[in-house]
Amino acid sequence: MKILILGAGQVGGTLAENLASENFDITVVDTNGDRLRELRDRLDIQTIEGMASRPDVLRAAGAQDADMLVAVTNSDEVNMVACQVSFSLFKTPTKIARIRASAYTTQAGGLFSKEHMPIDVLINPEQVVTEHIERLIQFPGALQVLDFAQGRAQLVAVKAYEDGPLVGQALATLREHVPGVDTRVAAIFRRDRAIMPQGDTVIEADDEVFFIAAKRDITAVMSELRGLEAPYKRIIIAGGGHIGERLAKVTAKGHHVKIIEYDASRAMALADALDGAVVIQGDATDGDLLMNENIESTDVFCALTNDDEANIMSSMLAKRLGARKVMTLISKPAYVDLVQGGVIDVAISPQQATISELLAYVRRGDVARVHSLRRGAAEAMEAIAHGDSHSSKVVGRRLDEIRLPPGASIGALVRGDDVLIAHDSVVVESDDHVLLFLTDKRQVRAVENLFQVGLNFF
């Protein structure tokens, strides 16, 4: 598959890195020659320097042969025009664009359609990150909460603590602790090394445990893995940008929300726009301000400015002053690895969240959902089974009969409204949504091949 990536920023560069490792034919277009050279030196990709919306630049990048165009420049307008040019001149089959401004996405009448602006998939990073944080607030103690099959099943990552009921015990005892609840531990990361869980695998303190269950059962399972935490009630948001404003709007109804914004004019605009949230004009790295706003009784401090260093410093200060949990938006990948699991409870990468939205569209076979995990080291995938026992490698087979590649495991099946946790005796049926966990991304192609229907497969 040939993919054009327009924009070599954090999202475009990280996406190119993810896809280049899977042997896609990647060309990156950007106006920054130095950034392109840096990517070309590290990755097996092609690069074109120039304005991504210009027909001559797109032609030089090979748009006439491209299967997909992913427009993720910093300009909504450049992304939109590039998709229009690719459709009109080059008939590019799939066009994905990052559109940030709600003024475009909220227009009635279908602005983004073949008759008007031919964009097949819209990606809004701020909305993606907001939903990610909202799920973390909904499940106190979770490091990651991922939806599958329209939210009927969820994959949740938690850190096992010393006082957790299951620490020091084998996974086989999990069912004894939560009778009536079916769940499966899909993977365990211990000291950054993946462990494929077995029944006799013993959970250790500080293990990062990924488990899958029906949405209604998530809280019960979390209580056994790390002890149930009280719901979050008081939230302080540092940064009143698009993400901060969105998060304040969706959490204000059920929580006591304060938002700290440094810019006075922006703070006044937020005060007019937000109902149910208190807006404070000030510096979130000011300890006196945090103390005046009762940081010691705050359940969650979310640092969401566009400055990584300010987010890290304000989060560390908030934690030292008594905030129960801190969640920090960090754009630089090196910073994420540095701070995750230390003073900062949850480091949120907007690039990884956005890339998870993009990956489903580049996967072969019928892949409905993909989530990038562990900063891209692992992947969770929702694949739809089609065909019958003659044309499919999975339909009509028990799970213990399916030959999965190394590092891959099936966590659950979603059949209609039912969530079936993976057990050896479960038989895959056509149209089942199969939820897989891959600790080795080199095996993605092998998993995709499993779910491709063949005419001559017997």
MOJO-V577765 format. One record per pair of residues at least 24 apart in sequence whose C-alpha atoms are under 8 Angstrom apart, sorted by sequence separation. I is the first residue (numbers start at 1). J is the second residue. If there is no record, write none. Layout:
BEGIN
[[I:J] [I:J]]
END
This chain:
BEGIN
[[1:25] [2:26] [3:27] [4:28] [5:29] [6:30] [8:32] [20:44] [68:92] [71:95] [76:100] [95:119] [96:120] [97:121] [98:122] [99:123] [100:124] [185:209] [186:210] [187:211] [236:260] [252:276] [260:284] [298:322] [299:323] [300:324] [301:325] [302:326] [303:327] [304:328] [305:329] [308:332] [319:343] [352:376] [399:423] [400:424] [410:434] [411:435] [412:436] [2:27] [4:29] [20:45] [53:78] [65:90] [67:92] [68:93] [69:94] [70:95] [71:96] [72:97] [73:98] [76:101] [94:119] [95:120] [96:121] [97:122] [98:123] [99:124] [100:125] [185:210] [186:211] [245:270] [249:274] [252:277] [285:310] [296:321] [297:322] [298:323] [299:324] [300:325] [301:326] [302:327] [303:328] [304:329] [319:344] [399:424] [400:425] [410:435] [411:436] [13:39] [17:43] [52:78] [53:79] [64:90] [66:92] [67:93] [68:94] [69:95] [70:96] [71:97] [72:98] [94:120] [95:121] [96:122] [97:123] [98:124] [100:126] [171:197] [185:211] [186:212] [240:266] [248:274] [249:275] [295:321] [296:322] [297:323] [298:324] [299:325] [300:326] [301:327] [302:328] [303:329] [349:375] [398:424] [399:425] [410:436] [411:437] [8:35] [52:79] [63:90] [64:91] [65:92] [66:93] [67:94] [68:95] [69:96] [70:97] [71:98] [96:123] [98:125] [171:198] [172:199] [184:211] [185:212] [240:267] [295:322] [296:323] [297:324] [300:327] [302:329] [316:343] [398:425] [399:426] [409:436] [410:437] [8:36] [53:81] [54:82] [58:86] [64:92] [68:96] [171:199] [172:200] [183:211] [184:212] [249:277] [285:313] [286:314] [290:318] [295:323] [296:324] [316:344] [398:426] [399:427] [408:436] [409:437] [16:45] [53:82] [63:92] [170:199] [171:200] [183:212] [184:213] [245:274] [248:277] [285:314] [315:344] [398:427] [399:428] [408:437] [409:438] [52:82] [53:83] [55:85] [170:200] [171:201] [183:213] [240:270] [284:314] [287:317] [291:321] [397:427] [398:428] [408:438] [54:85] [55:86] [87:118] [170:201] [171:202] [182:213] [183:214] [287:318] [396:427] [397:428] [407:438] [408:439] [29:61] [53:85] [170:202] [171:203] [285:317] [312:344] [395:427] [396:428] [407:439] [408:440] [28:61] [84:117] [169:202] [170:203] [395:428] [396:429] [407:440] [27:61] [55:89] [83:117] [84:118] [168:202] [169:203] [287:321] [394:428] [395:429] [396:430] [406:440] [83:118] [84:119] [167:202] [168:203] [182:217] [395:430] [408:443] [83:119] [167:203] [168:204] [181:217] [407:443] [80:117] [166:203] [167:204] [168:205] [406:443] [167:205] [183:221] [405:443] [80:119] [181:220] [181:221] [388:429] [405:446] [162:204] [178:220] [333:375] [388:430] [405:447] [30:73] [160:203] [162:205] [178:221] [385:428] [386:429] [387:430] [404:447] [160:204] [161:205] [162:206] [385:429] [386:430] [7:52] [160:205] [161:206] [385:430] [386:431] [6:52] [159:205] [160:206] [161:207] [178:224] [238:284] [385:431] [386:432] [159:206] [160:207] [177:224] [384:431] [385:432] [159:207] [160:208] [384:432] [385:433] [159:208] [160:209] [384:433] [385:434] [158:208] [159:209] [174:224] [383:433] [384:434] [157:208] [158:209] [382:433] [383:434] [157:209] [158:210] [382:434] [383:435] [157:210] [382:435] [383:436] [156:210] [157:211] [381:435] [382:436] [155:210] [156:211] [380:435] [381:436] [155:211] [156:212] [380:436] [381:437] [394:450] [4:61] [155:212] [380:437] [381:438] [393:450] [394:451] [4:62] [154:212] [155:213] [166:224] [167:225] [379:437] [380:438] [392:450] [393:451] [4:63] [153:212] [154:213] [165:224] [166:225] [378:437] [379:438] [392:451] [12:72] [153:213] [154:214] [164:224] [165:225] [166:226] [244:304] [378:438] [379:439] [392:452] [393:453] [11:72] [12:73] [153:214] [154:215] [164:225] [165:226] [243:304] [244:305] [378:439] [392:453] [4:66] [152:214] [153:215] [156:218] [164:226] [165:227] [236:298] [377:439] [378:440] [379:441] [391:453] [392:454] [2:65] [3:66] [6:69] [152:215] [163:226] [164:227] [234:297] [235:298] [238:301] [241:304] [377:440] [378:441] [391:454] [2:66] [3:67] [4:68] [5:69] [6:70] [7:71] [9:73] [151:215] [154:218] [158:222] [163:227] [234:298] [235:299] [236:300] [237:301] [238:302] [239:303] [240:304] [241:305] [377:441] [391:455] [393:457] [1:66] [2:67] [3:68] [4:69] [5:70] [6:71] [7:72] [8:73] [9:74] [160:225] [161:226] [233:298] [234:299] [235:300] [236:301] [237:302] [238:303] [239:304] [240:305] [386:451] [391:456] [392:457] [1:67] [2:68] [3:69] [4:70] [5:71] [6:72] [7:73] [160:226] [233:299] [234:300] [235:301] [236:302] [237:303] [238:304] [239:305] [385:451] [386:452] [387:453] [391:457] [3:70] [5:72] [6:73] [7:74] [158:225] [159:226] [232:299] [235:302] [237:304] [238:305] [239:306] [384:451] [386:453] [390:457] [391:458] [158:226] [232:300] [383:451] [390:458] [389:458] [6:79] [238:311] [139:219] [364:445] [365:448] [364:448] [365:449] [363:448] [364:449] [366:451] [365:451] [366:452] [365:452] [141:229] [364:452] [140:229] [140:230] [140:231] [139:231] [140:232] [138:231] [138:232] [137:232] [130:243] [134:247] [129:243] [133:247] [126:242] [127:243] [130:246] [134:250] [126:243] [130:247] [134:251] [127:246] [212:411] [213:412] [212:412] [143:345] [143:346] [214:419] [213:419] [213:421] [212:421] [196:407] [129:350] [132:353] [148:369] [186:409] [129:353] [186:410] [125:350] [128:353] [129:354] [146:371] [186:411] [128:354] [185:411] [184:411] [125:353] [184:412] [125:354] [124:354] [123:354] [149:382] [123:357] [148:382] [123:358] [184:421] [183:421] [184:422] [182:421] [194:439] [187:437] [186:437] [187:439] [153:414] [152:414] [149:414] [152:417] [153:419] [152:419] [149:433] [148:435] [10:331] [10:332] [14:351] [14:352] [11:351] [15:355] [10:351] [11:352] [14:355] [11:354] [11:355] [18:376] [22:442] [21:442] [22:444] [22:445]]
END
